[in-house]
Amino acid sequence: MLRAAICRPTRSWLPTVTARLVRYNSTGVSQPESSKSGKASAPSQAPAKPIVKAAAVESTAGEEEEKQMEEALMRAIQQIQKEEALQEAAPSAQKIEGYEGPIFNAALPPDAKYNPADLPIKQSFNPRYDSITEEEWSATLVHGRSVQDPIYHKPVYNIPAVSIQFRSYHPKLLDFFCHFASHAAASLGIPISKTVHLPTQRSMWTVPRSPFAHKKSQENFERKTHKRAIKAWDTHPLVVERWCQYLRKHALAGVGMKVTRWNRLPLGYGATNASVVNELTHKATKVPTEHVKKLADKIIQKELPSSGDVKPPAQPTA
């Protein structure tokens, strides 16, 4: 059966399609010719006429399809051109309550350096080779800025301000959060170092495979703690606090932080603090005798009236 089905010739779909097109395009009432007619076909009828007619119908149908395809293509091209024209057109000015004109025509403050209508600035530069400021970098449209390396501000006085240590069991999450923290510090203008890779801490445990205490077979467990560090210099304590709060607010699950800060005190703070402490300790240890005598007299005066009703204890007789 399978071999017969494979060797069987395929039927052509062209005669059926052409017959349907003839019936569809016909205007008069006609009856389709039956292939199973009782009368035998006359030998004088030539088969060339219906073949020519089918070929003519096929050519007309192909021309109509080509015309329809061209019309659909032209409509699609016109629609695309309209959409491009709308995108290139300038956006309509926004109007908000409280302003007579559009928002772009509102009066700017006298100390404004940039106009919001002109932002973002479209300029091409290479941050690795061109000397630009953080303000110019932030005001410029840079696609994929978060993927690139942050700007590392150079410290001026090299005074350490804070050191943040990141720890995690997953290196990918750790590197991602360190990249995020570096971008946050660059936006705040904090001079920081690049991410430093600290030694990996390795912990191992050996436990029995079953609750039985004298089980001979054991199992080993290993855990690696990956560490990174970022150090900052020449930063005000309030800026450091804001940076740490921002990282704490947007903390990444699976990454821990350890913050070490250096607080600066004015000169002479230790001497003044020591004098104050010495005065307090001297007052606490030095108790005047007169004050003690007064307290003793008060206690005796309170106890004397009540002591008259109490009989003295009997003395033992010899």
Secondary structure, 3 states (H helix, E strand, C coil): CHHHHHHCCCCCCHHHHHHHHHHHHCCCCCCCCCCCCCCCCCCCCCCHHHHHHHHHHHHHHHHHHHHHHHHHHHHHHHHHHHHHHHHHCCCCCCCCCCCCCCHHHCCCCCCCCCCHHHCCECCCCCCCCCCCCHHHHHCECCCCCCCCCCCCCCCCCCCEEEEEEEEECCHHHHHHHHHHHHHHHHHCCCCECCCEEEEEEEEEEEEECCCCCCCCCEEEEEEEEEEEEEEEECCCHHHHHHHHHHHHHCCCCCEEEEEEECCCCCCCHHHHHHHHHHHHHHHHHCCCHHHHHHHHHHHHHHHHHHHCCCCCCCCCCC
